[in-house]
Amino acid sequence: MAKKKFEDALAELEAIVRRLEDEKLPLEEAISLFEEGMKLSRFCSAKLEEAEKKVAVLLKDEQGNSYERPFDDEPESL
């Protein structure tokens, strides 16, 4: 899945899920689709984790100075 975009992988995953839910597939085909879906799911999850690590929230302290904190930290109360 080199050079695959998150959006493309997600669309493929959604299509696989629809097929698995809507079609009466032979067992071997269903297993193959499931395996491909799991690969896409892992890829999407890794891309989301990577993006989350890059995101930082800019804040200002009481003196007006800007600073960063990780995206997943709880916001400070005002």
DAHU-V505317 format. One line per field, one symbol per residue. ss: DSSP state (H for helix, E for strand, C for the rest). phi: phi as a letter, one per 40 degrees, with the letter a starting at -180 (. if undefined). burial: b if it has 9 or more other ideal C-beta (glycine too) atoms within 8 Angstrom, else e. A space follows every 50 residues. Layout:
# DAHU-V505317
ss: ???
phi: ???
burial: ???
This chain:
# DAHU-V505317
ss: CCCCCHHHHHHHHHHHHHHHHHCCCCHHHHHHHHHHHHHHHHHHHHHHHH HHHHCEEEEECCCCCEEEEECCCCCCCC
phi: .cgccdcccccccccccdccccbcbcdccccccccccccccccccccccc cccccbccbbcccgccabaddccccccc
burial: eeeeebeebbebbeebbebbeeeebeeeebeebbebbebbbebbeebbee ebeeeebebeeeeeeeeeeeeeeeeeee
